[in-house]
Amino acid sequence: MEPVVILVNPKYSGNVGAIARCMKNFEVRELRIVGDRGILDKEAYIRSVHAKDILDRAVFYNSLEEAIEDIDLVVGTSGIVSGDRNLKRVPITPKELAEKHLGLKGKMGLVFGREDDGLTNRELDLCDLFLSIPTSPEYPVMNLSHAVAVILYELYTLKLEKPFPVKMREASKLEKDTLIKLFEDFVDANENIPEYRKELCKVIFKRIISRAFISGKEANTLMCAFRSKKV
């Protein structure tokens, strides 16, 4: 998949410039920014060094929803994880993402939050997967530009090491969205599921589908099951 870096309301222009430089290092060309164009000031261009063209091509959006509208796989990032206490924040590692995404088609949006507050729960709900970089518990939160560099490095180096043979047609974004919608309708109509668990069921299913990188045939088979299921 083609990585797209998406920054949500970055606060420090120097970080944005350093991120552009990282993108150039690892052949990632598309930068999207949710926020004000004023972030691209003199400091940003100084820190970008030979990646000024990436800043020049950066596209700005008013909301994360707009920024991910044409993205096939949306990956939210954070240094804060919660495990089973918060299933919205059960992460995969950059290496796991790299191993699974190679050979698949489409755009993969890597969404990075604010330097101080990260991504909100509402913004994480818009993401298909949640990614976190393993770091020391003594100082777990990384600088934004460093985090971008680590993730892009993993994607780039694995791509160099080996092609990832995929002999199946992966499910399209439309197929996955349709499957998730059918499951959500099934959950809403199922009176055996307590109301307080329904939203959690939807989140878990969405995460499973995104982690599995299912084929088109698998997606359509599951669609048939949920369409025909009586609750």
Secondary structure, DSSP 8 states (H G I E B T S, - for coil): -EEEEEEES---HHHHHHHHHHHHHTT--EEEEES-GGGSSHHHHHHHTT-HHHHHH-EEESSHHHHTTT-SEEEEE-S---GGG-GGG--B-HHHHHHHHTT--SEEEEEE-BTTTB--HHHHHT-SEEE-----TTS----HHHHHHHHHHHHHHHHHH------S-B--HHHHHHHHHHHHHHHHH-TTS-HHHHHHHHHHHHHHHHHHT-BHHHHHHHHHHHHH---
